[in-house]
Amino acid sequence: MYFTEATQRRFAGRFTAVKAPAAGGAPAQRDPGVIETVTRMLGQIRADGLAAVTRYAAELDGYDGRPLEISREEMRRSGSSLPDDLREAIELGAARTRAFAEASRAALKDLEVELEPGVVAGYRYVPVQRVGAYLPAGRFPLTASAFMTVNVAKAAGVPSVVACTPPQPDGGPNPAVLYAAYVSGVDRVFLLGGVQALAAMAYGLVGDAPVDMLVGAGNAFVAEAKRQLFGTVAIDLLAGPSEVAVIADETADPELVAADLLGQAEHGPDSPAALITTSAELATAVAAEADRQLATLATASIAGPAWRDHGSITVAADRETAAALMDDLAPEHLEIQTADDDWYHEHLTAYGSLFLGAWSTVAYSDKGMAGTNHVLPTAGGARHSAGLSVSRFLRPLTYQRVAREATPVLADAVEVISASEGMAAHRATAVLRTRRLAPQEV
């Protein structure tokens, strides 16, 4: 995550790189070995069905042959195995995310408009019928993933939501991830991980039927499987390594800025983190503070390489330059810690989700406490796409209703255009209706 060559030329002399990414820019989004492996696995699963799914599950995840489907009773009991404070935090995150999703759904209104007397057009929001959610539980079990996928799909009115989550070393599901799915309203859960999980949901090998849409984060193999399954099913988005960026000025606290940068670098050694500041003094202080915090950070083996290889600090000449540079990065998560937060909110146009003010850390959203979704575009995708929300699970299906008396308003022009295009059958559909009008109406 660094500036394009065009932007560097455009703003030459208006910014200074205090720290550039050691790896020379954004991490690779696709690995040829991953592509080949996923292609082979999907082909085998298409050919051999559930037998291939369970074979891969045993080989890759240590699946021990127990029933793939997790019972409702086991889902319900998963909460009782958790510490009280964790169970309560999961319930709170689910409730907050559902509340924001339901409010978002309520704001999406069906539309009907009469364009001309007797010519009515409109649309209805209709939910996708079957969704498959992938709930990762690897190195870091992402408990809040169910809030963002299962929960929001249910708030959108999706009738059937199935989920897959990989087995843990003991052979069962991660209880926190399972309980999060349960309180989010999941219909069915299967003990499957990785490519085989996505293929099983897309091909209808688990659940009642093939899903219409796949959602949820995962590793490079999961992302590639979603890419290759797109078209067979819809997907939420293709996300790469998690990203964070901060715009800060001289009023910001370097300790908080450094902590927030490392907080997202912790996702993986290829997670980009960028600071753009209008203060050279803050830039120097944040660089030193990041090194100080890494010295005692329990996950420094992950966050350290990410900060070294994909971290950057840039000093911009003014806020206009800072905003333009940040729009070029189009980061997944963007924090604003300045005396001009409202100005930046008004002028920035490219980010997955915005966190305004020093009290608004990304982690609040990551864990489901801020209500908004953390499934967001990466690798510059925020220039053209938005993150997951209730609207992604809804289809605005258009319709039209034309009255008999409105025929002349439409048919005459359609006849002329169709004739000019040489489309005789199109012309006939209009002409035939005109002929059916009473002579005095023509």
C-alpha positions as CSV (number, residue, x, y, z in Angstrom):
1,M,0.0,0.0,0.0
2,Y,2.0,2.9,-1.3
3,F,1.4,5.8,-3.8
4,T,1.1,5.2,-7.5
5,E,3.7,6.6,-9.8
6,A,1.3,9.1,-11.2
7,T,0.5,10.4,-7.7
8,Q,4.1,10.6,-6.8
9,R,4.8,12.7,-10.0
10,R,1.7,14.9,-9.4
11,F,2.7,15.7,-5.8
12,A,6.4,15.8,-6.2
13,G,7.9,18.2,-3.8
14,R,4.7,18.3,-1.6
15,F,5.5,15.2,0.5
16,T,8.4,13.5,2.1
17,A,8.8,9.8,2.8
18,V,10.1,9.3,6.3
19,K,9.6,5.6,6.1
20,A,8.9,3.7,2.9
21,P,7.8,0.0,2.7
22,A,11.0,-2.1,2.7
23,A,9.3,-4.7,0.5
24,G,8.8,-2.0,-2.2
25,G,5.0,-1.6,-2.1
26,A,1.9,-3.7,-1.6
27,P,2.2,-7.5,-1.1
28,A,1.4,-9.7,-4.0
29,Q,-2.3,-10.4,-4.2
30,R,-2.1,-13.7,-6.0
31,D,0.4,-16.5,-5.8
32,P,0.7,-18.9,-8.8
33,G,1.1,-21.8,-6.5
34,V,-2.1,-20.9,-4.6
35,I,-4.0,-20.5,-7.9
36,E,-2.9,-23.9,-9.1
37,T,-3.7,-25.7,-5.9
38,V,-7.2,-24.1,-5.7
39,T,-7.9,-25.0,-9.3
40,R,-6.9,-28.6,-8.7
41,M,-9.0,-28.9,-5.5
42,L,-12.1,-27.4,-7.0
43,G,-11.8,-29.7,-10.0
44,Q,-11.6,-32.8,-7.7
45,I,-14.5,-31.6,-5.6
46,R,-16.6,-31.1,-8.7
47,A,-15.8,-34.6,-9.8
48,D,-15.9,-36.5,-6.6
49,G,-18.3,-34.5,-4.5
50,L,-18.5,-34.9,-0.7
51,A,-15.9,-37.7,-0.8
52,A,-13.3,-35.2,-2.0
53,V,-14.4,-32.6,0.5
54,T,-13.9,-35.0,3.5
55,R,-10.6,-36.3,2.0
56,Y,-9.2,-32.7,1.8
57,A,-10.6,-32.0,5.3
58,A,-8.8,-35.0,6.8
59,E,-5.6,-34.1,4.9
60,L,-5.5,-30.4,5.6
61,D,-7.4,-29.9,8.8
62,G,-7.2,-33.1,10.6
63,Y,-10.9,-33.9,10.3
64,D,-11.5,-37.0,12.3
65,G,-14.7,-38.4,10.7
66,R,-17.3,-37.1,13.1
67,P,-20.6,-35.7,11.6
68,L,-19.8,-32.6,9.5
69,E,-22.9,-30.8,10.7
70,I,-22.8,-29.3,14.2
71,S,-26.1,-29.8,16.0
72,R,-28.3,-26.9,17.3
73,E,-27.7,-28.3,20.8
74,E,-23.9,-28.1,20.5
75,M,-24.2,-24.6,19.1
76,R,-26.4,-23.5,22.1
77,R,-24.0,-25.2,24.6
78,S,-20.9,-23.6,23.1
79,G,-21.7,-20.4,25.1
80,S,-21.7,-22.2,28.4
81,S,-18.1,-23.3,27.8
82,L,-16.9,-19.7,27.6
83,P,-15.9,-17.3,30.4
84,D,-18.8,-15.1,31.3
85,D,-17.1,-11.9,30.2
86,L,-16.3,-13.4,26.7
87,R,-19.9,-14.7,26.3
88,E,-21.3,-11.4,27.2
89,A,-18.9,-9.5,24.9
90,I,-20.0,-11.8,22.0
91,E,-23.7,-11.2,22.7
92,L,-23.0,-7.4,22.9
93,G,-21.1,-7.4,19.5
94,A,-23.9,-9.4,17.9
95,A,-26.5,-7.1,19.2
96,R,-24.7,-3.9,18.1
97,T,-24.0,-5.2,14.6
98,R,-27.6,-6.4,14.2
99,A,-28.9,-3.0,15.4
100,F,-26.8,-1.1,12.8
101,A,-27.7,-3.6,10.1
102,E,-31.4,-3.4,10.9
103,A,-31.3,0.4,10.8
104,S,-29.5,0.3,7.5
105,R,-32.2,-2.1,6.1
106,A,-35.0,0.2,7.3
107,A,-33.4,3.1,5.3
108,L,-33.6,1.1,2.0
109,K,-37.1,1.8,0.6
110,D,-38.8,0.2,-2.3
111,L,-39.6,2.7,-5.1
112,E,-42.5,3.1,-7.5
113,V,-42.9,6.2,-9.8
114,E,-45.3,7.1,-12.6
115,L,-43.1,8.4,-15.3
116,E,-46.0,9.3,-17.6
117,P,-49.7,8.7,-17.1
118,G,-50.1,5.0,-17.2
119,V,-46.3,4.2,-17.2
120,V,-45.2,3.0,-13.8
121,A,-41.7,1.8,-13.0
122,G,-40.2,0.7,-9.7
123,Y,-38.1,-1.8,-7.7
124,R,-38.5,-4.0,-4.7
125,Y,-35.6,-5.0,-2.4
126,V,-35.5,-8.8,-2.4
127,P,-32.9,-10.7,-0.3
128,V,-30.6,-13.4,-1.7
129,Q,-32.2,-16.7,-0.8
130,R,-29.2,-18.8,0.4
131,V,-25.9,-17.5,1.8
132,G,-22.8,-19.4,2.8
133,A,-20.6,-17.8,5.4
134,Y,-17.0,-18.8,6.0
135,L,-15.9,-18.3,9.7
136,P,-12.1,-18.5,10.0
137,A,-10.6,-20.0,13.1
138,G,-6.9,-20.4,12.4
139,R,-4.0,-18.6,14.0
140,F,-6.4,-15.9,15.2
141,P,-10.0,-17.1,15.5
142,L,-12.0,-14.1,14.2
143,T,-14.9,-14.2,16.6
144,A,-16.6,-11.2,15.1
145,S,-16.8,-12.7,11.5
146,A,-20.2,-14.2,12.2
147,F,-21.5,-10.7,13.3
148,M,-20.4,-9.3,10.0
149,T,-21.7,-12.1,7.7
150,V,-24.4,-14.3,9.3
151,N,-25.9,-11.5,11.4
152,V,-26.1,-8.9,8.6
153,A,-27.5,-11.4,6.2
154,K,-30.2,-12.3,8.6
155,A,-31.0,-8.6,9.2
156,A,-31.3,-8.3,5.4
157,G,-34.0,-11.0,5.4
158,V,-31.9,-13.9,3.9
159,P,-34.0,-17.1,4.7
160,S,-31.2,-19.6,4.8
161,V,-27.6,-18.9,6.1
162,V,-25.2,-21.8,6.5
163,A,-21.7,-21.5,7.8
164,C,-18.5,-23.4,7.7
165,T,-15.7,-23.2,10.3
166,P,-12.5,-25.3,10.5
167,P,-11.9,-27.9,13.2
168,Q,-9.5,-27.1,16.0
169,P,-6.7,-29.4,17.3
170,D,-9.2,-31.2,19.5
171,G,-11.3,-32.0,16.4
172,G,-14.2,-29.7,17.3
173,P,-15.1,-26.1,16.4
174,N,-13.8,-23.1,18.2
175,P,-16.5,-22.5,20.8
176,A,-16.3,-18.7,20.7
177,V,-16.7,-18.7,16.9
178,L,-19.5,-21.2,17.1
179,Y,-21.3,-19.2,19.8
180,A,-21.0,-16.0,17.7
181,A,-22.6,-17.8,14.8
182,Y,-25.4,-19.1,17.0
183,V,-26.3,-15.7,18.5
184,S,-26.1,-14.2,15.0
185,G,-28.9,-16.4,13.9
186,V,-27.1,-19.0,11.7
187,D,-29.3,-21.8,10.4
188,R,-26.8,-24.6,10.0
189,V,-23.0,-24.9,10.7
190,F,-20.6,-27.4,9.2
191,L,-17.1,-28.4,10.5
192,L,-15.1,-27.6,7.4
193,G,-12.3,-25.2,6.6
194,G,-10.6,-23.7,3.6
195,V,-11.2,-24.4,-0.1
196,Q,-13.2,-27.5,0.6
197,A,-15.7,-25.5,2.8
198,L,-16.4,-22.9,0.1
199,A,-16.7,-25.5,-2.6
200,A,-19.1,-27.6,-0.4
201,M,-21.4,-24.6,0.1
202,A,-21.2,-23.4,-3.5
203,Y,-21.8,-26.9,-5.0
204,G,-24.6,-27.8,-2.6
205,L,-22.7,-30.6,-0.9
206,V,-23.7,-29.4,2.5
207,G,-26.9,-27.7,3.4
208,D,-30.2,-28.0,1.5
209,A,-29.0,-26.6,-1.8
210,P,-26.2,-24.7,-3.4
211,V,-25.8,-21.2,-1.9
212,D,-26.3,-18.2,-4.0
213,M,-23.6,-16.1,-2.3
214,L,-20.4,-16.7,-0.4
215,V,-19.1,-14.3,2.2
216,G,-16.4,-14.1,4.8
217,A,-12.7,-13.6,5.2
218,G,-10.0,-16.2,5.0
219,N,-6.4,-16.9,3.9
220,A,-5.0,-16.7,0.4
221,F,-6.5,-20.1,-0.5
222,V,-9.9,-19.0,0.7
223,A,-9.7,-15.7,-1.3
224,E,-8.6,-17.6,-4.4
225,A,-11.4,-20.1,-4.1
226,K,-13.9,-17.2,-3.9
227,R,-12.3,-15.7,-7.0
228,Q,-12.6,-18.9,-8.9
229,L,-16.2,-19.7,-7.7
230,F,-17.4,-16.2,-8.6
231,G,-20.0,-16.6,-11.3
232,T,-21.1,-19.9,-9.9
233,V,-22.1,-17.9,-6.9
234,A,-21.9,-14.2,-5.9
235,I,-19.3,-13.2,-3.4
236,D,-18.9,-10.3,-1.0
237,L,-15.5,-9.1,-2.2
238,L,-11.9,-10.2,-2.8
239,A,-9.9,-9.1,0.2
240,G,-6.2,-9.2,0.5
241,P,-4.1,-8.6,3.7
242,S,-5.8,-6.3,6.2
243,E,-4.7,-2.6,5.9
244,V,-4.8,0.4,8.1
245,A,-3.9,4.1,7.4
246,V,-3.9,7.1,9.7
247,I,-4.1,10.8,8.9
248,A,-2.7,12.8,11.9
249,D,-1.5,16.2,12.7
250,E,0.5,17.9,15.5
251,T,-2.5,17.4,17.9
252,A,-2.3,13.6,17.7
253,D,-0.9,11.4,20.4
254,P,2.1,9.4,18.9
255,E,1.5,6.6,21.3
256,L,-2.1,6.1,20.1
257,V,-1.1,6.5,16.5
258,A,1.7,3.9,16.7
259,A,-0.6,1.5,18.7
260,D,-3.3,1.7,16.0
261,L,-0.8,1.1,13.2
262,L,0.6,-2.0,14.9
263,G,-2.9,-3.1,15.9
264,Q,-3.7,-3.9,12.2
265,A,-0.2,-5.0,11.3
266,E,-0.8,-7.7,13.8
267,H,-3.2,-9.4,11.3
268,G,-0.3,-10.8,9.4
269,P,3.3,-10.1,8.3
270,D,2.1,-8.8,4.9
271,S,-0.5,-6.3,6.4
272,P,0.2,-2.7,5.3
273,A,0.1,0.2,7.7
274,A,0.5,3.8,6.6
275,L,0.7,7.2,8.4
276,I,0.3,10.4,6.5
277,T,0.8,13.5,8.7
278,T,1.2,17.2,8.2
279,S,3.7,17.3,11.2
280,A,7.3,16.3,10.7
281,E,7.7,16.1,14.5
282,L,4.8,13.7,14.8
283,A,6.3,11.5,12.1
284,T,9.5,11.2,14.0
285,A,7.7,10.5,17.3
286,V,5.5,7.8,15.8
287,A,8.4,6.0,14.2
288,A,10.2,5.9,17.5
289,E,7.0,4.9,19.4
290,A,6.4,2.0,17.0
291,D,9.9,0.6,17.7
292,R,9.3,1.0,21.4
293,Q,6.0,-0.8,21.4
294,L,7.3,-3.6,19.2
295,A,10.0,-4.3,21.8
296,T,7.5,-5.7,24.2
297,L,4.5,-6.6,22.0
298,A,3.5,-10.3,22.3
299,T,2.8,-10.5,18.6
300,A,5.9,-8.7,17.5
301,S,6.9,-11.7,15.3
302,I,3.9,-10.8,13.1
303,A,3.5,-7.1,13.5
304,G,7.2,-6.4,13.3
305,P,7.8,-7.8,9.8
306,A,4.5,-6.2,8.6
307,W,5.6,-2.8,9.9
308,R,9.2,-3.2,8.5
309,D,8.2,-4.5,5.1
310,H,4.8,-2.8,4.5
311,G,4.7,0.2,6.9
312,S,5.1,3.8,5.8
313,I,5.3,7.3,7.2
314,T,4.8,10.3,5.0
315,V,4.9,14.0,5.8
316,A,2.5,16.0,3.6
317,A,2.9,19.8,2.9
318,D,-0.8,20.5,3.9
319,R,-4.1,18.9,4.5
320,E,-5.1,19.1,0.9
321,T,-2.0,17.0,-0.1
322,A,-2.6,14.6,2.8
323,A,-6.2,14.0,1.6
324,A,-5.2,13.5,-2.0
325,L,-2.4,11.1,-1.1
326,M,-4.7,9.1,1.1
327,D,-7.4,8.9,-1.6
328,D,-4.6,7.4,-3.8
329,L,-3.9,4.7,-1.2
330,A,-7.7,4.0,-0.7
331,P,-7.1,2.0,2.5
332,E,-9.3,-0.6,4.0
333,H,-9.4,1.1,7.4
334,L,-8.7,4.9,7.7
335,E,-8.3,6.7,11.0
336,I,-8.4,10.5,11.3
337,Q,-6.7,12.0,14.3
338,T,-6.5,15.8,13.7
339,A,-7.9,19.2,14.7
340,D,-9.7,19.1,11.3
341,D,-11.5,15.8,11.4
342,D,-14.7,17.2,9.9
343,W,-12.8,18.7,7.0
344,Y,-11.2,15.3,6.2
345,H,-14.6,13.6,6.5
346,E,-16.0,15.9,3.9
347,H,-13.1,15.7,1.4
348,L,-11.9,12.1,1.6
349,T,-13.6,9.8,-1.0
350,A,-11.8,6.5,-1.0
351,Y,-11.7,4.2,2.0
352,G,-13.4,1.0,3.3
353,S,-14.4,2.5,6.6
354,L,-13.6,5.7,8.4
355,F,-12.7,6.2,12.0
356,L,-13.0,9.8,13.1
357,G,-11.2,11.1,16.2
358,A,-8.6,9.6,18.5
359,W,-11.2,7.7,20.4
360,S,-12.3,5.8,17.3
361,T,-9.8,2.9,17.0
362,V,-10.2,0.3,14.3
363,A,-10.3,-2.5,16.8
364,Y,-13.7,-1.4,18.0
365,S,-15.1,-2.2,14.6
366,D,-13.0,-5.3,14.2
367,K,-14.5,-6.9,17.2
368,G,-18.1,-5.8,16.4
369,M,-18.6,-3.2,19.0
370,A,-19.0,-0.2,16.7
371,G,-21.8,-1.7,14.7
372,T,-20.3,-1.3,11.3
373,N,-19.0,-4.1,9.1
374,H,-15.3,-5.0,8.9
375,V,-15.5,-7.0,5.7
376,L,-14.0,-4.2,3.5
377,P,-12.1,-3.7,0.2
378,T,-8.3,-3.9,0.2
379,A,-5.5,-3.2,-2.3
380,G,-7.0,0.0,-3.5
381,G,-10.5,-1.6,-4.0
382,A,-12.1,1.2,-2.0
383,R,-11.7,3.5,-5.1
384,H,-14.5,1.6,-6.7
385,S,-16.2,-0.7,-4.2
386,A,-17.7,-0.5,-0.7
387,G,-17.6,-3.0,2.2
388,L,-20.2,-5.6,3.1
389,S,-23.6,-4.4,4.4
390,V,-27.2,-5.3,4.3
391,S,-27.5,-3.8,0.8
392,R,-25.1,-6.4,-0.5
393,F,-27.6,-9.2,0.4
394,L,-30.4,-7.4,-1.3
395,R,-31.3,-7.1,-4.9
396,P,-33.3,-4.1,-6.1
397,L,-35.5,-5.9,-8.6
398,T,-37.1,-3.6,-11.1
399,Y,-40.5,-3.9,-12.6
400,Q,-42.8,-1.9,-14.9
401,R,-46.5,-1.7,-15.4
402,V,-47.9,-0.1,-18.5
403,A,-51.6,0.8,-18.9
404,R,-53.4,0.3,-22.2
405,E,-53.9,4.0,-22.7
406,A,-50.2,4.6,-22.4
407,T,-49.3,2.6,-25.4
408,P,-48.9,5.5,-27.8
409,V,-46.4,7.1,-25.4
410,L,-44.1,4.1,-25.7
411,A,-45.0,2.1,-28.8
412,D,-44.4,4.8,-31.5
413,A,-40.9,5.6,-30.3
414,V,-40.0,1.9,-29.9
415,E,-41.3,1.2,-33.4
416,V,-39.0,4.0,-34.9
417,I,-35.9,2.9,-33.0
418,S,-36.4,-0.8,-33.7
419,A,-36.9,-0.1,-37.4
420,S,-33.7,2.0,-37.5
421,E,-31.8,-0.9,-35.9
422,G,-33.3,-3.5,-38.2
423,M,-34.8,-5.4,-35.3
424,A,-38.1,-6.5,-36.9
425,A,-39.3,-8.6,-34.0
426,H,-38.8,-5.8,-31.5
427,R,-40.7,-3.5,-33.8
428,A,-43.5,-6.0,-34.1
429,T,-44.1,-6.1,-30.3
430,A,-44.9,-2.4,-30.4
431,V,-46.8,-2.4,-33.6
432,L,-49.1,-5.2,-32.6
433,R,-50.1,-3.4,-29.4
434,T,-50.8,-0.2,-31.3
435,R,-53.1,-2.1,-33.7
436,R,-55.1,-3.4,-30.7
437,L,-56.1,0.0,-29.7
438,A,-59.6,1.1,-30.8
439,P,-59.4,3.2,-34.1
440,Q,-60.3,6.4,-32.3
441,E,-57.5,5.9,-29.8
442,V,-54.8,5.6,-32.5
